[in-house]
Amino acid sequence: MYIKQIIIEGFKSYREQVATENFSPKVNCVVGANGSGKSNFFHAIRFVISDLFQNLRSDDKHALLHEGAGHQVLSAFVEIVFDNSDNRIPVDKEEVHLRRTIGLKKDDYFLDGKHITKTEVTNLLESAGFSRSNPYYVVQQGKIASLTLMKDSERLDLLKEIGGTRVYEERRRESLKIMQETGNKRKQIIQVVQYLDERLKELDEEKEELRKYQQLDKQRKSLEYTIYDKEIQDARQKLAEIEEARNRVSETSTRMYNSVLDAHEKSKELDKTFKDLTKEIQNLSKERETIEQQRTDAIKMHAQLELDDKDLQEKISGNVRAKEDAVRQLEILQKEIHDSTEELNKIRPLYNNQVREEEEITRGIMDREKKLSILYQKQGRATQFANKAARDKWLQKEIDEYQRVLSSNLMQEDKIRDEIQQLNADLQEQDAYIDRRKSEIAALEALISQYREGFNQYKSQRDKLQDERKSLWGKENELSNEIDKLKAEVVKAEKSLDHATPGDIRRGLNSVRRICREYEIPGVFGPIIELLHCDEKFFTAVEVTAGNSLFHVVVETDEISTQIIRHLNALKGGRVTFIPLNRVKAPHVTYPQSSDVIPLLKKLKFSDDYTPAFSQVFARTVVCRDLDVATRVARTDGLDCITLEGDQVSKKGGMTGGFYDYRRSKLKFMNVIRQNTELINLREDEFEKVRFKLQDIDQKITELVAEQQKNDAKLAHDRSELEQLKQDIANAKKQKESISKALEKKEKLLANVETQIGQLKANISLKHDEMGTELVDHLTSEEKDLLSRLNPEITELKEKLIACRTNRIETETRKAELETNLSTNLVRRKQELEAVKLSEETDMLLAEAEVKRQELRDARLIVEDVTQQLKRISESIDDYTRQLRRIKDEKNKLKTLEENYQRTLQDEAKELEQLLSRRNTLLAKQEEYSKKIRELGPLSSDAFDTYKRRNIKELHKMLHKCNEQLQQFSHVNKKALDQYVNFTEQREELQRRQAELDAGDEKIRELISVLDQRKDESIERTFKGVAKHFREVFSELVQGGHGFLVMMKKKDGDHDDEDDDEDAPRAADMEGRVEKYIGVKVKVSFTGQGETQSMKQLSGGQKTVVALALIFAIQRCDPAPFYLFDEIDAALDPQYRTAVGNMIRRLADMANTQFITTTFRPELVKVADKIYGVTHKNRVSRVNVVSREEALDFIEHDQSHNVE
């Protein structure tokens, strides 16, 4: 353990908060100029851990606060952080913060932030090894100087203080004081005994006359007693009669009172029932209004659904009629299409033949015209060309031109063929596209059918969930009403329990609950009343037995109760009694074995953990069948007894009983609270489950609605896609027709191109054939014959072409008319009619109509259900109204009963007043005679029965005669015998007390002797340890020197030469107490040679060395975890300062001891592990870590400054 850190704020010269860097666990040195605050730094440490600053007055506190410019400092604190890794401080932490805060009106200690007392701080430090009898772990300025100036006797006192002899001396002083008081009491007793002996001699002579007087006086007392007793018996008899009459009146009154109380309670219950019924009627009225609104809405919805259903039926019938019309029109249209198709099929071959014939005629004409042209050209070659070469050149040019045109036509032919191929591919693609679309339409129609089925399923599931939700809503409402009702009953029972609980206790229990909640204090189990369960018939017995103990709070340990009580005091939060289980022991009780007696503890149900607490309250009480059994058990077995009615018999003899109002039973209220709380928890659990189910159903309904919406969206999307697919097929068919027409045109164009190519090839062949031939100007006979035939043939073919073309145009016109009618009119109309015929709108309308019919049925059921609910609620309201009328009638009857009771009560009060007057008279008479009997004093045993059989008159005569005889002894000392006996007893008692005082005096003398002996042994033991360590320390500090301590005894006187140097303990003096030792002398030699010297013979530096050796010796006797030295080396020579520094270094390394020193010398700085510099500016001190070189420079500068 060592000081780890010091935090100062507002203390003396430390205005601002100063937190030092962590101290070294070994040697620490503090340097600083005079007045910088080094001593204040040490004072701050002592302020927390020593007794130096205790019992401070306001002025003293003000002196500790910082005074300087600026705002006034109103409080200061010093906090020391201890390293507790070795657990010397009994706190389970490795770092302990101890703080002391001071202000003008406060002075507080805090341990790890928690408030503690100064005593707790002292005990904590002593347990860590800081002895109050040895404060030398702190050596401040001036301490060494005072040690050097000490006398021998003062050094002895110092050893006594270190040895702890103060305790022996205090106890010896107390014992001497008791002995003195005992001696004074003995003197008083002796004086009183002497007086009693003289008085007894005088009384002995008066005894004889007194004996005769006593016999007559005894007779008188017997007679008076008998007379008085008879009068008392007579008064008792009359009192019994009056009491019997009062009891009869009281019983009647009690019966009436109980009846009225019952009536009052019943009236309260009726009021409560009345309120509940009124509230129920109000709730039902609101519910009826809601249901009527629901019924109106349901009827509206039903009417709307009927209208919708009617509209749908009309739509369906319209669609059916439209389909039937479409079927009839479709049959007519199909016949017309069939006729047109057959006619078109007939015209197409004819048209194709006509086209081919026209083409063949055209080709024939063209061939003949070309041949004719060639012949004409050939016939005119001779005139056209001069020679053969010119002709061949022209022919070659013609051939090249034909070749160019042929090449262009061939390219066109290839292009047309590619286009025809592409058009054929497009036709196939359109066919495939139409097939795909048809398959997609089939799939979509299947999906649409599934969606319809899904729609019906979703609706069915949603209707089922909505019905379940309605049922759960009803259950939720019922549970909510039941929970509210139970909570109201709990609040009422809690209020009743609060009224039955004393104010301080109620406030205290509430404060305990709040404290435990705010500070999270575990181990608080609650009051007894909340921890026990028992049968209802034992409630009265338990309450009467426990009383306010029912509200005692059971806690785990006494530390918890202490903590809560501290908070209660701070909050002024009432009073509470705690039962800590770690302190309470269950008493061992032997119960009687009888069927009439039951241990109360065995009838209570509670946790086994609380057995000690319940045993403390209930273990000594048994439940008895009646008061007779209770009286017997209390007397024989020494147990407290109680009946089920609450009548008690104490084991000490006391009896308590009477009427106990069970209706105000605290356990009954607690039972109501507990049962209703359990029911509330159960209902709340059910309520939560219902809510979770409702949430789950809501979520499922939402999911179903979402799925239905998705389904509807998909259905709409798929229908849209279906229409789009149908439109795509129609568009594809149109595209196919367009492609077919384009294909037909391309094929015609291809035929023309092929004809042209043939002609070009023929022309080229002719031109080739003509090249190389002779250039002649006439035709051959064959050519001439051909020329003559060609013109008529061309004319004939042209006439034929005109006729063929006319037929072809007529056929083509009819064909186009038929095709146009089919494609643009008949086929389209057929598609429309087929669409009407195949339309799914009817199916959709039918499905929608089925849904509407289902909704209509549901709406009808809802209307019927709401009507039934409305009827049921109306019947409930009528029933509750009838109950309210009955309650009013019953309340009127109860009111009449209460009025009758008031009248009867007045009559009984008058009767009781008369009886009470007679009773008071008789009681006064009874008290008067009882007082006279008491005044007679003690009587002999035969005085009660001697005159019992005589009547009153005889007794009065005998008494008169006895009184006359007694008058003869009027001079006799009536109290002589009593005084004689009394004085004898007093003397014996005083002699006994004197013997006790003598024995006590002897014991005290023995105790004083033992204390003296132990004190001397303690002094000698301490001296022996200090002397031994003094020799070792002095040898270490002074090389070659030696020193020792000498104990001076009383017999030694002042002769220094006869001093005894023995360290062994000596026997204590048993004669009168005279101090055995008178002082401690110091003998040293700094050279190790020659005679030793006493303190008076040493120089100032040598005295300081001796004082330091003594301090180190004392510290070694009783080592502390750390030491604080304030400028201990101020008066030392350099070699001794070096020795002191080395010793401190050695102790720190070997014993793991921490040193914190202040110095103006370099020797301690050189051995320090950590050095702190204290600076002072503007009247404010600060502490910072400095290096060794900085510290040495400062010391050197300070010393040179002082020299100057």
WOWO-V495942 format. One record per backbone hydrogen bond with DSSP energy under -1.0 kcal/mol. CO is the residue of the C=O (numbers start at 0). NH is the residue of the N-H. E is the energy in kcal/mol with one decimal. If there is no record, write none. Layout:
CO/NH/E
CO/NH/E
//
This chain:
1/82/-3.0
3/22/-2.5
4/80/-3.2
5/19/-2.4
6/78/-3.0
7/17/-3.3
8/76/-2.3
9/65/-1.8
10/13/-2.8
12/14/-1.2
12/1180/-3.0
13/9/-1.5
17/7/-2.8
25/1154/-3.7
26/1168/-2.3
26/1169/-1.4
27/1156/-2.5
28/1171/-3.0
29/1158/-1.6
30/1173/-2.8
32/35/-2.1
36/40/-1.7
37/41/-1.8
38/42/-2.9
39/43/-2.2
40/44/-1.4
41/45/-2.5
42/46/-2.5
44/48/-2.0
45/49/-2.2
56/60/-2.5
57/61/-2.3
58/62/-2.0
59/63/-1.0
63/11/-3.1
75/101/-3.3
76/8/-2.1
77/99/-2.4
78/6/-3.0
79/97/-2.7
80/3/-3.5
80/4/-1.5
81/95/-2.3
82/1/-1.0
83/86/-1.8
88/90/-3.4
90/92/-2.6
93/83/-2.9
95/81/-3.2
96/111/-3.0
97/79/-3.0
98/109/-2.8
99/77/-2.0
100/107/-2.4
101/75/-2.9
105/102/-2.6
107/100/-2.9
108/115/-2.2
109/98/-2.8
110/113/-1.8
113/110/-3.2
116/120/-1.8
117/121/-2.8
118/122/-2.7
119/123/-2.1
120/124/-2.5
121/125/-2.6
122/126/-2.3
124/129/-2.3
125/128/-1.3
134/137/-1.4
136/1123/-2.9
138/1125/-3.0
139/142/-1.9
141/145/-2.2
142/146/-1.9
143/147/-2.1
144/148/-1.2
150/154/-2.1
151/155/-1.7
151/1079/-1.8
152/156/-2.3
153/157/-2.2
154/158/-2.0
155/159/-2.6
156/160/-2.6
157/161/-2.3
158/162/-2.8
159/164/-2.3
164/168/-2.5
165/169/-2.6
166/170/-2.4
167/171/-2.4
168/172/-2.5
169/173/-2.3
170/174/-2.4
171/175/-2.5
172/176/-2.1
173/177/-2.3
174/178/-2.3
175/179/-2.3
176/180/-2.3
177/181/-2.7
178/182/-2.5
179/183/-2.0
180/184/-2.1
181/185/-2.3
182/186/-2.1
183/187/-2.0
184/188/-2.5
185/189/-2.4
186/190/-2.0
187/191/-2.3
188/192/-2.6
189/193/-2.0
190/194/-1.8
191/195/-2.4
192/196/-2.2
193/197/-1.7
194/198/-2.1
195/199/-2.2
196/200/-1.3
197/201/-1.2
198/202/-1.9
199/203/-1.5
205/209/-1.2
206/210/-1.6
207/211/-1.4
208/212/-2.0
209/213/-2.2
210/214/-1.7
211/215/-1.9
212/216/-2.6
213/217/-2.6
214/218/-2.1
215/219/-2.6
216/220/-2.6
217/221/-2.3
218/222/-2.6
219/223/-3.0
220/224/-3.0
221/225/-2.6
222/226/-2.6
223/227/-3.0
224/228/-2.9
225/229/-2.3
226/230/-2.3
227/231/-2.5
228/232/-2.8
229/233/-2.5
230/234/-2.6
231/235/-2.9
232/236/-2.4
233/237/-2.3
234/238/-2.8
235/239/-2.8
236/240/-2.1
237/241/-2.8
238/242/-3.4
239/243/-2.6
240/244/-2.5
241/245/-3.2
242/246/-3.0
243/247/-2.5
244/248/-2.6
245/249/-3.9
246/250/-3.9
247/251/-2.6
248/252/-3.4
249/253/-4.0
250/254/-3.3
251/255/-2.9
252/256/-3.6
253/257/-3.9
254/258/-2.7
255/259/-3.0
256/260/-3.7
257/261/-3.6
258/262/-3.0
259/263/-3.5
260/264/-3.5
261/265/-3.5
262/266/-3.1
263/267/-2.7
264/268/-3.1
265/269/-3.3
266/270/-3.2
267/271/-3.1
268/272/-3.5
269/273/-3.7
270/274/-3.1
271/275/-3.3
272/276/-3.5
273/277/-3.1
274/278/-3.1
275/279/-3.0
276/280/-3.3
277/281/-2.8
278/282/-3.1
279/283/-3.6
280/284/-3.1
281/285/-2.7
282/286/-3.0
283/287/-3.3
284/288/-2.8
285/289/-2.7
286/290/-3.1
287/291/-3.4
288/292/-2.4
289/293/-2.6
290/294/-3.4
291/295/-2.8
292/296/-2.8
293/297/-3.0
294/298/-2.9
295/299/-2.6
296/300/-2.9
297/301/-2.7
298/302/-2.8
299/303/-2.8
300/304/-2.7
301/305/-2.3
302/306/-2.3
303/307/-2.6
304/308/-2.7
305/309/-2.4
306/310/-2.6
307/311/-2.4
308/312/-2.4
309/313/-2.3
310/314/-2.5
311/315/-2.9
312/316/-2.6
313/317/-2.4
314/318/-2.5
315/319/-2.4
316/320/-2.4
317/321/-2.4
318/322/-2.3
319/323/-2.3
320/324/-2.6
321/325/-2.4
322/326/-2.5
323/327/-2.2
324/328/-2.8
325/329/-2.2
326/330/-1.8
327/331/-1.7
328/332/-2.7
329/333/-2.6
330/334/-1.8
331/335/-2.1
332/336/-2.8
333/337/-2.5
334/338/-2.5
335/339/-2.6
336/340/-2.7
337/341/-2.5
338/342/-2.5
339/343/-2.4
340/344/-2.5
341/345/-1.7
342/346/-2.3
343/347/-2.3
345/349/-1.1
346/350/-3.3
347/351/-2.6
348/352/-2.6
349/353/-2.7
350/354/-2.5
351/355/-2.4
352/356/-2.9
353/357/-2.7
354/358/-2.3
355/359/-2.7
356/360/-2.6
357/361/-2.3
358/362/-2.5
359/363/-2.6
360/364/-2.7
361/365/-2.5
362/366/-2.8
363/367/-2.4
364/368/-2.9
365/369/-2.5
366/370/-2.5
367/371/-2.9
368/372/-2.6
369/373/-2.8
370/374/-2.4
371/375/-2.6
372/376/-2.7
373/377/-3.0
374/378/-2.5
375/379/-1.3
377/380/-1.2
379/383/-1.4
380/384/-2.9
386/390/-1.5
387/391/-3.2
388/392/-2.4
389/393/-2.1
390/394/-3.4
391/395/-3.0
392/396/-2.0
393/397/-2.5
394/398/-3.5
395/399/-2.7
396/400/-2.1
397/401/-2.9
398/402/-2.9
399/403/-2.3
400/404/-2.6
401/405/-3.5
402/406/-2.9
403/407/-2.3
404/408/-2.7
405/409/-3.0
406/410/-2.3
407/411/-2.4
408/412/-3.0
409/413/-2.6
410/414/-2.5
411/415/-3.1
412/416/-2.9
413/417/-2.6
414/418/-2.6
415/419/-3.0
416/420/-2.8
417/421/-2.8
418/422/-2.9
419/423/-2.5
420/424/-2.4
421/425/-3.0
422/426/-2.4
423/427/-2.3
424/428/-2.9
425/429/-2.8
426/430/-2.3
427/431/-2.9
428/432/-3.1
429/433/-2.8
430/434/-2.4
431/435/-2.8
432/436/-2.6
433/437/-2.3
434/438/-2.3
435/439/-2.7
436/440/-2.6
437/441/-2.1
438/442/-2.4
439/443/-2.8
440/444/-2.6
441/445/-2.1
442/446/-2.6
443/447/-3.0
444/448/-1.9
445/449/-2.2
446/450/-2.9
447/451/-2.0
448/452/-2.2
449/453/-3.3
450/454/-2.8
451/455/-2.1
452/456/-2.2
453/457/-3.2
454/458/-2.5
455/459/-2.4
456/460/-2.8
457/461/-2.9
458/462/-2.7
459/463/-2.2
460/464/-2.6
461/465/-2.5
462/466/-2.2
463/467/-2.2
464/468/-2.7
465/469/-2.3
466/470/-2.1
467/471/-2.4
468/472/-2.6
469/473/-2.1
470/474/-2.1
471/475/-3.0
472/476/-2.4
473/477/-2.3
474/478/-2.8
475/479/-2.5
476/480/-2.3
477/481/-2.5
478/482/-2.8
479/483/-2.4
480/484/-2.3
481/485/-2.6
482/486/-2.8
483/487/-2.2
484/488/-2.0
485/489/-2.5
486/490/-2.7
487/491/-2.2
488/492/-2.7
489/493/-2.8
490/494/-2.4
491/495/-2.4
492/496/-2.6
493/497/-2.6
494/498/-2.4
495/499/-1.7
501/505/-2.8
502/506/-2.8
503/507/-2.5
504/508/-2.9
505/509/-2.2
506/510/-2.2
507/511/-2.7
508/512/-2.4
509/513/-2.2
510/514/-2.9
511/515/-2.8
512/516/-1.9
513/517/-2.9
514/518/-3.0
522/555/-2.2
525/553/-2.5
526/529/-1.1
527/530/-1.3
527/531/-1.1
532/604/-3.5
534/537/-1.6
535/538/-1.4
537/541/-2.7
538/542/-2.7
539/543/-2.6
540/544/-2.2
541/545/-2.6
542/546/-2.9
545/548/-2.4
546/549/-1.4
547/550/-1.8
548/551/-1.8
549/528/-2.7
551/527/-1.7
552/578/-2.9
553/524/-2.3
554/580/-2.5
556/560/-1.4
557/561/-2.4
558/562/-2.3
559/563/-2.4
560/564/-2.6
561/565/-2.0
562/566/-1.7
563/567/-2.7
564/568/-2.6
565/569/-1.9
566/570/-2.4
567/571/-1.3
567/572/-1.9
576/552/-2.7
578/554/-1.8
579/582/-1.4
579/583/-1.7
591/593/-1.2
593/596/-1.0
595/624/-1.3
597/622/-3.8
599/602/-1.3
600/603/-1.2
604/532/-1.9
606/609/-1.7
607/610/-1.6
609/613/-2.2
610/614/-2.7
611/615/-2.1
612/616/-1.2
613/617/-3.2
614/618/-1.8
617/620/-1.7
619/639/-2.2
620/599/-1.7
621/641/-1.9
622/597/-2.5
625/629/-2.1
626/630/-2.9
627/631/-2.2
628/632/-2.7
629/633/-2.6
630/634/-1.8
631/635/-2.6
632/636/-2.7
639/621/-2.2
640/648/-2.5
641/623/-2.5
642/645/-1.7
646/642/-2.0
647/655/-2.3
648/640/-3.0
649/652/-1.8
653/649/-3.9
655/647/-3.8
659/661/-1.1
660/663/-1.4
661/664/-1.9
664/668/-2.0
665/669/-2.7
666/670/-2.8
667/671/-2.6
668/672/-2.8
669/673/-3.0
670/674/-3.2
671/675/-2.9
672/676/-2.4
673/677/-2.6
674/678/-2.9
675/679/-3.2
676/680/-2.7
677/681/-2.6
678/682/-3.5
679/683/-3.2
680/684/-2.3
681/685/-2.7
682/686/-3.4
683/687/-2.9
684/688/-2.6
685/689/-3.0
686/690/-2.8
687/691/-3.0
688/692/-2.8
689/693/-3.2
690/694/-3.2
691/695/-2.8
692/696/-3.3
693/697/-3.7
694/698/-2.8
695/699/-2.7
696/700/-3.6
697/701/-3.1
698/702/-2.8
699/703/-3.3
700/704/-3.4
701/705/-2.9
702/706/-3.3
703/707/-3.5
704/708/-3.2
705/709/-3.0
706/710/-3.2
707/711/-3.2
708/712/-3.2
709/713/-3.3
710/714/-3.0
711/715/-3.2
712/716/-2.8
713/717/-3.5
714/718/-2.9
715/719/-2.5
716/720/-2.7
717/721/-3.0
718/722/-2.7
719/723/-2.3
720/724/-3.0
721/725/-2.6
722/726/-2.5
723/727/-2.7
724/728/-2.4
725/729/-2.4
726/730/-2.8
727/731/-2.6
728/732/-2.6
729/733/-2.3
730/734/-2.6
731/735/-2.4
732/736/-2.5
733/737/-2.4
734/738/-2.6
735/739/-2.7
736/740/-2.4
737/741/-2.3
738/742/-2.5
739/743/-2.5
740/744/-2.2
741/745/-2.4
742/746/-2.3
743/747/-2.0
744/748/-2.7
745/749/-2.4
746/750/-2.0
747/751/-2.2
748/752/-2.4
749/753/-2.7
750/754/-2.2
751/755/-2.6
752/756/-2.5
753/757/-2.2
754/758/-2.7
755/759/-3.0
756/760/-2.6
757/761/-2.3
758/762/-2.9
759/763/-2.7
760/764/-2.2
761/765/-2.7
762/766/-2.8
763/767/-2.4
764/768/-2.6
765/769/-2.5
766/770/-1.7
769/772/-1.7
779/783/-2.7
780/784/-2.7
781/785/-2.9
782/786/-2.7
783/787/-2.3
784/788/-1.6
785/789/-2.0
788/792/-1.8
789/793/-2.7
790/794/-2.5
791/795/-2.7
792/796/-2.7
793/797/-2.2
794/798/-1.9
795/799/-2.2
796/800/-2.6
797/801/-2.3
798/802/-2.0
799/803/-2.6
800/804/-3.0
801/805/-2.2
802/806/-2.0
803/807/-2.7
804/808/-2.7
805/809/-2.0
806/810/-2.7
807/811/-2.9
808/812/-2.5
809/813/-2.2
810/814/-2.7
811/815/-3.0
812/816/-2.2
813/817/-2.6
814/818/-2.9
815/819/-2.8
816/820/-2.5
817/821/-2.7
818/822/-3.0
819/823/-2.9
820/824/-1.2
820/825/-3.2
821/826/-3.3
824/828/-2.6
825/829/-2.5
826/830/-2.6
827/831/-2.4
828/832/-2.7
829/833/-3.0
830/834/-2.7
831/835/-2.3
832/836/-3.0
833/837/-3.7
839/843/-3.1
840/844/-3.4
841/845/-3.0
842/846/-2.9
843/847/-3.3
844/848/-3.0
845/849/-2.6
846/850/-2.5
847/851/-2.9
848/852/-3.0
849/853/-2.5
850/854/-3.0
851/855/-2.8
852/856/-2.7
853/857/-2.9
854/858/-3.1
855/859/-2.5
856/860/-2.6
857/861/-3.0
858/862/-2.7
859/863/-2.5
860/864/-3.5
861/865/-3.4
862/866/-2.4
863/867/-2.6
864/868/-2.9
865/869/-2.9
866/870/-2.5
867/871/-3.0
868/872/-3.2
869/873/-2.4
870/874/-2.3
871/875/-2.4
872/876/-2.9
873/877/-2.4
874/878/-2.7
875/879/-3.1
876/880/-2.3
877/881/-2.2
878/882/-2.3
879/883/-2.4
880/884/-2.0
881/885/-2.3
882/886/-2.7
883/887/-2.4
884/888/-2.1
885/889/-2.6
886/890/-2.7
887/891/-2.0
888/892/-2.0
889/893/-2.6
890/894/-2.3
891/895/-2.1
892/896/-2.4
893/897/-2.3
894/898/-2.1
895/899/-2.4
896/900/-2.3
897/901/-2.1
898/902/-1.9
899/903/-2.6
900/904/-3.0
901/905/-1.8
902/906/-1.8
903/907/-2.7
904/908/-2.3
905/909/-1.7
906/910/-2.0
907/911/-3.2
908/912/-2.1
909/913/-1.9
910/914/-2.4
911/915/-3.0
912/916/-2.0
913/917/-2.2
914/918/-2.8
915/919/-2.8
916/920/-2.0
917/921/-2.5
918/922/-3.0
919/923/-2.5
920/924/-2.3
921/925/-3.2
922/926/-3.2
923/927/-2.5
924/928/-2.4
925/929/-2.5
926/930/-2.6
927/931/-2.0
928/932/-2.3
929/933/-2.5
930/934/-2.5
931/935/-1.1
933/936/-1.3
941/945/-1.4
950/954/-1.9
951/955/-2.2
952/956/-1.9
953/957/-2.5
954/958/-2.2
955/959/-2.0
956/960/-2.1
957/961/-2.1
958/962/-2.1
959/963/-1.6
960/964/-1.7
961/965/-1.8
962/966/-1.1
964/967/-1.3
965/968/-1.4
966/969/-1.1
972/975/-1.6
974/978/-3.1
975/979/-2.6
976/980/-2.8
977/981/-3.0
978/982/-3.4
979/983/-2.2
980/984/-2.5
981/985/-2.4
982/986/-2.6
983/987/-2.4
984/988/-2.5
985/989/-2.8
986/990/-2.6
987/991/-2.2
988/992/-2.3
989/993/-2.4
990/994/-2.0
991/995/-2.1
992/996/-2.5
993/997/-2.3
994/998/-2.4
995/999/-2.6
996/1000/-2.7
997/1001/-1.9
998/1002/-2.1
999/1003/-2.4
1000/1004/-2.2
1001/1005/-2.3
1002/1006/-2.5
1003/1007/-2.8
1004/1008/-2.3
1005/1009/-2.4
1006/1010/-2.8
1007/1011/-2.8
1008/1012/-2.4
1009/1013/-2.8
1010/1014/-2.6
1011/1015/-2.5
1012/1016/-2.5
1013/1017/-2.7
1014/1018/-2.6
1015/1019/-2.9
1016/1020/-2.8
1017/1021/-2.6
1018/1022/-3.0
1019/1023/-2.7
1020/1024/-2.2
1021/1025/-3.1
1022/1026/-3.1
1023/1027/-2.1
1024/1028/-2.4
1025/1029/-2.8
1026/1030/-2.2
1027/1031/-1.9
1028/1032/-3.2
1029/1033/-2.8
1030/1034/-2.0
1031/1035/-1.7
1032/1036/-2.5
1033/1037/-3.0
1037/1040/-1.6
1041/1084/-3.0
1043/1082/-2.7
1045/1080/-3.2
1047/1077/-3.1
1047/1078/-1.2
1051/1054/-1.5
1053/1055/-1.1
1054/1057/-1.1
1055/1058/-1.4
1071/1073/-1.1
1075/1049/-2.2
1078/1047/-3.2
1080/1045/-3.2
1082/1043/-3.1
1083/1092/-3.7
1084/1041/-2.3
1092/1083/-2.5
1094/1097/-1.5
1098/1102/-2.6
1099/1103/-2.0
1100/1104/-2.0
1101/1105/-2.4
1102/1106/-2.9
1103/1107/-2.7
1104/1108/-2.5
1105/1109/-2.5
1106/1110/-2.4
1107/1111/-2.9
1108/1112/-2.3
1109/1113/-2.5
1110/1114/-2.5
1111/1115/-2.1
1112/1116/-1.6
1113/1117/-1.6
1120/1153/-1.5
1122/1155/-2.5
1123/138/-3.4
1124/1157/-1.9
1126/1129/-1.0
1128/1131/-1.0
1132/1136/-2.5
1133/1137/-2.6
1134/1138/-1.9
1135/1139/-2.9
1136/1140/-2.7
1137/1141/-2.6
1138/1142/-2.4
1139/1143/-2.6
1140/1144/-2.5
1141/1145/-2.7
1142/1146/-2.9
1143/1147/-2.4
1144/1148/-2.0
1145/1149/-2.9
1146/1150/-2.2
1153/1122/-2.3
1154/27/-2.7
1155/1124/-2.4
1156/29/-3.1
1157/1126/-1.5
1161/1165/-2.1
1169/28/-2.4
1170/1185/-2.4
1171/30/-2.7
1172/1183/-2.1
1174/1181/-2.3
1176/1179/-1.2
1179/1176/-2.5
1181/1174/-2.3
1183/1172/-3.5
1186/1190/-2.3
1187/1191/-2.6
1188/1192/-2.6
1189/1193/-2.3
1190/1194/-2.4
1191/1195/-2.8
1192/1196/-2.7
1193/1197/-2.8
1194/1198/-2.9
1195/1199/-2.5
1196/1200/-2.2
1197/1201/-2.2
1198/1202/-2.2
1199/1203/-2.3
//
